[in-house]
């Protein structure tokens, strides 16, 4: 059997100044490294970089990046495992940050998981596994961790002519929840190591081309096991608690995580690192002992499947349109919701089964006024607008009833049917409470912003009422798109946006073209879904579609809408030259907070105004980019001077 080479970067940080000390992060990293060393019995060459603060050492983002780079540049890895344990936060639903030693003093001392995963598709390593045993809770956006902005653990590499890496991701818990420690150990890591060291039967597979009879542990079987075992064990504790793991798996045969090591009682005197002797003993029938599946886990697994199958009505509808997902999969409801975003399905059952109902309740069917005597503007829900600023110092108009808070923004009131050329591009909305958001000016569209505590949690766009009547749009079409946007927003907020593009049979080109007109919000979600799934061609297809879309009212010379910054960025075409063509791009920075974490992988910093890079360090925890305007005065001043469009 050919030698298998596995790399591991195991990061465990117990002590972060802003939180209480953990007990199990550093030890969890050490134990995972110990498991990999044990794989040498099967001829596995283990290359391990262990970075912990167990002996008072400090762990920095540069340390992590150097360790990962060192292993990748050997060029001989079959598998690379990146393990992160410690305190964690989320900037938005899909933007996790694992905190490192000095994050209290340096806000970039964290590992950003989203760009790490996005870059992993282009790592040149055939199989890469990311494991995160850390909390995924949001923190006070105005507190000391509100502006943490970590770095990816690895760079995006050129893989022209090479196949994309297969990437598997395991999170200890779902977004907005806590990853527990129990008796001095990371709870998730403890269950994971138990599965690796003493796997039950349903975690093991036997492949004839390996050592005969020698089982292996695959990522897909491990995903199913952890999905049932982690919440089951959590419920069995005293007192019980709730913890459900998250993640996704793309690896397939012949990729696997590790060999099953026999328990000590089954080794006998023959157990030696000599692989030939091991193979001989397996052929003679002396195989590792594997744990049977306990009855309580069978019950837990069955219960989870029954909950997922609560969406039978939607499942029947899916079968006729797309290859049916596995109804026994833990992720079946999520796959169904992703399908619903791309096809005309009713919402409720799948949303409930996927745990997205709470997210949807906030957004579905809710949009601001699409008609207040303007063809282009914004409407705000949950907050008030104090000021509107356009490039060059011009002011937009606030449209509000006398004595009422300003919630509507009229950018081009009559008699202006099109914007002045010098004002075309971006608009800054200043909200009551001290926050500001930079948005695109999309001629012919009225955007709706959902605010919570001054932070933008959702953005959607409607063709203005005046144009919709001219174009013959119906209420049914409007409602259809509203529901799809709400579903996409829910997937994004729950950190599962990549599932929109995970099934290659699901065509996102159709997803963004369900209206007669280009839909900016759906285009942005589609571009991120492709990027998070490592599909560059898909991201470029979204850009090409939106760039080629024309004016909503050519007769009255209404300019075409610019391509959203995020779409251009993720397509890899963002440059100063891009903005010079029609329709260009806007705004001048990422609309979604997640985009800041991914930006380094797609954009050369030299192509952006320096004040933009600095402003990104001050972004607040929100789904859509929001700042305190006191933190980004240099950028706003440049915008007011006309240096930014």
N, C-alpha and C positions, 0 to 999 in steps of 0.2 A: 504494500500500500504506500502511495506517495506521502511524503511528509506533509503534514498540515501545519500552517503557520498562522498563529492567532495573536493579534496585538490587543493590549488592554491599557487604556488610560483610566485609572481609578482615582477619582477625586472625592475626598471626604473632608468637609470643613465643619467642625463642631462649634467653633467660637466665632461669632460675628458680633461686634460691639453693640449693635442696636437691639440684639435679641438675647434671650437667655441661652446658656450653653447647652448644646445637645450632648448626648452620650453615645450615639450609635453611628454617626456619619463616618468618622475616620475608621472605626472598627469594621463597619460594613464594607468600606473600600478594601481594607486589608483581607477580609474574609473572601471577597470575590476574587482577589488576586491569588489567594491560597487555593481556591477551587480551580483556577486556570492552571496553576502549577501542577496540580494533580492530574491534569490531562496529558502530561508528558508520558504517562504510562502507556498511552496509545500512540506514541511517536509524535505527538503534537509539540511543536516548538513554540513556546510562549515568550512573547516579548512584552514586558510589563513595565509601565511607568506609574508608580504609586505616588500620588500627591496628597498628603494629608497634613493636618496640624497636630497630629497625635503627640509629637515631641516638642511642641512649641514652635514649630515651623510656620511660616506664613505662606499661603497659597495665593498666587496672583494669576490674573488672566493671561499674562505673558507666559508664565510657567506652563499653563494648560496648553496654550497654542503651540509652544515649542515642543512639548511632549508629543502632541498629536502629529505635528509636522515631521518630527523625527521618525516616527513609525511609518507614516505614509510614504515618506521619501525612500524607504528601503525598497519599495516596489515589489515586495514578495508576499504581501499579506493575503491570506484567503478570507480572513474575517478580522474586523476591527470593532472592539467593544468600547464604548465611551460610557463610563459610569459616573454619575454626579449625585452626591448625597450632601445634604446640608439644608440651611434655610433657603426658602424660595418665595418669590412673589410673582404676580402677573401684572404686566402693563396694560394688557387687553386680553380678551378671551384666549387668543392663541399666541401670546407673546410672553413666555415664561422666562424668568431670570433666576438662576441659581447663584446665590450670594457668596462672595469670597471674602477673605480675611479683612481687607482694608476698604470694604465698600462704604463704611461709615465716613471715610475721608475722601474717597475717590469714587464717584458715582458710576464709573465704567468698570469697576472691579466686580464683575459678575459675568457669568456665562449665559448668553442669550440662546435659548434652545431653538427657537423658530429658525433663525438664520443658520444655526449649526445643522439642523435637519435639511434645510433647503440646499446648503452647500454639500451635504453628505451625498446627495444624488450624483454629484460630480467629483467624487473623491478619488477616483481611479481604483479603489478597493472594491472587489466584487460584492462583498456583503458587509454592511455596517449596521451595528446595533447601538441604539442610544437608550440608556436607562437612567431615569431621574427619580430618585427617592427624596423628594422635597415638597413642601407645601406649594399650593398654587392659588393662594389667597391674594386678593387685591389689598393694597395698603392705602393709608390716607394720602390722597393725591397732593395734599399741601404739606405733608410731613417730610421728615428727612429722607425717606425712601421713595418719595413721589416722583423723583427725577432720575432714579437709577436707570442706566442704559448700558447694558452689558455688551460683550463682544462674542462673536461666534468662536467656537472651539477650533474650527478649521476653515481654511479658505476655499473658495470655489476654484476648481482646477479645470484647465482645458482638457476636454475629453473627446475632441474631434476624432471620429473614427473608432472610438471605444464605446462599449456598452455602458449605459448608466448603472451605477451601483444599485443594488437592492438595499432598501433601508427599512429597518424595523425600529419602532419606538415604543418604549414601555414607560408610562408614568405611574407613580405610586398612587395617584388619586386624580379625580376629575377637577376641572377648573372651579375655582371659588371654594375649594375644600382643603382640609388639612391632612397632611401625611403624618401619621402618628408614630411616636416611639413607645415601646413597651418593654419594660424591664431592661432598660439600657441598650436596646437594639432598635434599629429602624424596622418598623413592623413589616412593611412591604419587602424590604431586603431579606428579612428573616424568612418570609414565605418563599421568596424567589430562590434563596440558597437551599432551602429544604427541597424544592422541586429539582434543583440541579444536582444535589447530592443524593437524594433518596426519592427519585421520581416514581409516582404511581404509574400504573400500566398505560393509562391513556395519554401520558406525556411522551411515551417512548414509541419510536418507529424503527423497524429493521429493514435495511436495504441490502439486496443481494450483492451489490458490487463493493460493499465494505467488508470488514472482517465478518465472516459468516456467523450469524446469530448475535452480533454485537449491536445492541440498540443505540440510537442517538436521540437527542432532544432537539426538536425543531421549534422555531419561533411561533409557528401557528398553533401547535399543540400547547405550547407554554402560554400563549395568549388566552386560549380557552380555559386552561387550568387556573390561571391567576384571576381571570374574570369571575370565576365561581368561588375559588378558595379564599381570596382576600376578604371579601365581604362576609363569607361564612365564618371564618376565624374571628373577625372583628365582632360579630354578633355573639360569639361564644365566650368572650372575655367578661370579666367581672370588674367594674361595670361594663356592659356592652357599649360599643361605639359603631359608627358607620364609616366605612372607607371602601370606595370602589375604584379600582385601577382604570386606566385609560390608555389609549395608544392605537397603533395600527401596524400591520405586518404586510410586507410586500415580497418577502423572500419566498422561494419555492425550491422544490427538489432540484438539485442535490445540495442545497445550502442548509446548514444546520448550526446549532449553537455549540453543542458539545457531545461527547460520548458519555454513556451511562457507566459510572464507576461502580463495581460491585461493593456491597457493604463488607466491612471487615470480617464478619462471621462467615462469609462465603468465599474468602480468598484462599484459605488453606496454605500449604507450603509452596504451592506452585506459583503464587502471585509474584511476578518480577517485572521490571521494566522492559524485559525482552519481548518485543511485540510478536515475534514468531511463536514463542512459547504460549503467549496469550491466545493467539489465533488457534493454535493446536488444541488448547483446552476448550475453547468455544466449540470447535468442530466435534469434540468428544461429548458435548452436551452439558458442560459445566458453565452455566450462564449466570449473569448477575441476578440476584434476587430483586424483584420489583414489588413495590407495595400494591396491594389490591386497592381498588377504588372504594373508599369508605361510603357507607350507606348515606350518611348525612350530606356528603358532597353530591352524591347522585340526586338527592332531593333538592339541594340548592341549585344545581345545574338545571334540573327540570323546571324548577320554579322560575329561574331567569328566562328560560326559553318560553315558558308559558306567558310571561309578561311581554316578551318581545312579539309573540304571535297574536297579541291583542289587536294587531293591525291587519287582520285577515282580509278585510274588504279592500284595503290598498294593495295588499300583496297580490290578490287576484287580478287587479288592474295592471300591476307592473308586469306580470308574466307575459301579457300580450304585446309589450312595447320594448322591453329590454331583457337581456338574459337575467333570469330570476336569481337573486342572491340566495345564499344558503339560509333557509328559514331556521336552522338550528344554530346559526352563528350568533354570538353575543352582540354583534354589531348590526344585526339585521334591521332594527328600527332606524338606525342612523343611515344605512344604505337606502332605506325606503324614503326617508325624508329628503335625502340628496336627490333621489329619483323624482320626488314630487316637485322639487324646484325646477327640474328640467322638463317635466311633462305635466299636462293638465290633470292633476289629481286633487281631490278634496283634502283638507288639512287635518282635521282633528285627531283621528285614531293614531296615525303614525307619529304625530307630534307628541301625543301623550306617551306612547310606547317608547319613544326615544328620549323622554325626559326633557323635551324642549317646550312644553306647554307654557311654563312660566315666562320664558323669553318671548314667546309669541304674543302672549296677552298684552305685553307692553306696546307692540308695534302693529300687529295685523289690523288692517282696515283703518289705521289712524294716519291721516296726512293733513297737512295744513291747507290753507286756502290756495287753490290754483288760479284764482281769479280775484285780483284787486286792482284792476285797471293797469295791468302790466303784462308784458309778454315774457319778461325775464326778471327773476327775483328769488327771494327766499321767504319761507314762513317758519316760525319757531314755535315749538311746543315745549313747555316746561321751563321757560325762561323769558327774559326780555332783552331787547337789543338797545344799547345806549348810543352807539355810533356806527356808521358805515363808512369805510375808507376805501377809495379806489387808488390805483397807481397814479402817481403824480400829484397826489394831494386832493383830488376831487372827492366829493362826498356823495354817497348814494342817498336815496330818499327813504325815510321811515314812513310807512303807511299805517296809521293807527287811528282808532276812534278817539275823540276828545276825552281826555281824562283817563284813558286806558293805557296800560303798558304797551310799548312798541314791540310787536311780534312779527310784523311783515316788513320786508325790504323790497322797495321798488327800485330796480337798478336803471331801467330805461323807460321812464314814464312817457306818455304821449307829450309832444308829437314825435318823439324819437322812436322810429321803428327799428333802428339798428344802433349799436353802440359806437361812439367815436373810436377811431382806430387806436389812439394812444391809450384808451382806457380798457381795451379788450384784454382779457386774461384773468386776473385774480381780483378778489374782493376780500377785505378784512371785516369781520363782524365782531364788534366789541359788545360783550354781554354784561348785564348787571351782575355785580359780584367780582369783577376784575379779571375775567377770562376773555380770550380772543381766539377766533378760528379763521383760518385762511381757506377760502373756497374758490372754485372756478366760476367764472361767468359763462353760463351756457345759454346762448341766445335761443329763446323759444321755450325754455324750461323754467319751471318754478320748483325749487328744492324745498324739502321739509327737513328740519333738524329737530331731533329729540334731545333735550338737555336734562341732565341730572346734576344738581349742584354746580351748574355752570359748565359742565363737561359734555361734549357731544357724544352721545351713545349710539346714534343711528342717523343715517343720511339717506334720503331717497329723492328721486326726481320725477316730476310729472310734466308732460307737455302742457303748456299753459291753456287755460280754458278757451281763450280766443282762438288759438290755433287748433285745439282739439275739435272744435266745432267745424272749422274749415276743412280739417283733414278727415272728418267723419268717424272719429274714434267713438266707441260706445262705452257706456258705464261698465258693461260686462268685461270688456277688454281692460279697462282701468282697474277693476277689482281683481282680475286675474293676475296682472302684473304686481299689484300691491301685495297680494298673498305670497307670490314668489319672492319678492324682495324681503318680506318679513321672514320667510323660511331661511333665506340665505343669511340674513342678519342673525337669526337664532343660531345657525350653524357656526357662524363666525364668533359670536359671543360665547359659545360653549367650546371654542377651540377645536372645532371639527370641520372647518371650511374645506380642508383638503379632500374630504370625502366626495365633494362634487366632481372631482376629476380622478378619483381613485379607480373607478371602473372604466376601462378604456372603451367599453361599449357605449358609454354615455357621452353624447356629443354636446360639448358645451357651446359649440358654434350655434346649435339650435337654441340652447338655453338663453343666449343673449339676443337672439333674433326673434323672440316670440312676439314682439310688437312690430308694427309696420315701421317703426323708427328705432334708431339705436337707443338703448337704455343705458345711461351712464352708470347707474348703481350696479346693475347686473353685470355690466362689463368689468367693473372694478372687482367685484366678487369673483368673477370667472378668472380674471388674470391672476389673482392671489391663489385661487384653487389650483390652477395649473402650476404656478411657481412652487407652491408647497408640495406638489407631487413630482417636481423635477421635470416637468414637461415644457421645455423651452418653445417647441413648435406651437404648442397650444397658446402660450402667452403671446407669441407673435401673431397668431391668427386673430386674437382679440384686438390687438393693436391695428392690424391691417383693416379689420372690419370697421372699427371706429374712425380710423383716419380717412377711410374712403367714403364715409357717410356725408351727405351734403346738407344743404340748408333746409330747415323746416319750412321756410317761406321764401323761396327763390324769387317769386314774383315781386315781393316787396324788398328784395335785396337784403334779407336777414342773413347775417354771416353764419357759416357752419359752426357747430359747437367744437371747441378744442378737445383734443384727446386728454383724458385725465392724466395727470402726472404719473400716478401709480401704474397705469396701463403702459405708458411709454417706458417707464423705468424697468418694469418686469419683462418687457419685450427686448431689453438690451439695446434700445435705440436712442436713449436719452443723451442729448448733447446740446451744445449751444446752437448748432446748426439745425437741430430738429425743430426748435421753436420758430425758425425763420420761415418754414414752409406753412402752407395752409392745410389744415386748420391749426397747426401748432399744438402746444399742450398747455394745460393750466390745471391747478394753480402752480406756483413755482416751488412747491414742496409736496411731500407725500400727504395724501388726504387721510389714509388710515394709519393709525399709530404703528401697526405692524410694519408698515413700509420703512420706517426709520431703522428698524433692526435689520431689514433686508438690504437697505440702500447700499451699504458698503460692498456688497457682492455684485451689484449691477451698475453702479455709477462711479465714475472717476470724480473724486472730490474737486478737482480743478475745474470741472465743468459747471460747478455750482457757486453761487455767490457765497463768500466766506461767512456772512451773517446767518445763512441758512444752516450751515453745519453747526455753528454755535447754538442756534435756537433749538436744534434737535436735542441737545443735552438737557433742555428744560421742559420737554413735553410731559404732560400730565398723564396719569393713568386714565385712559379713556379709549373707546373703540376707534374714535376718529380724532385726528390731531387737534389738540387743544393746549393752549399756553395760558399762563398768567401774563398779562401784557406788561407787567413791571419787569418780567424776566427777559423779554425779547425786544427791548427798545431799539437796539441797533438794527435788527431786521425790519421793524416797523418804520424806522426812520429812512432806511434805504428804499422801502416801498413808497413812502410818501414823497421821496425825492424823485421817484420814477426809475430808480436803478433796477427794481424788480417789477415785473409785469404780472 
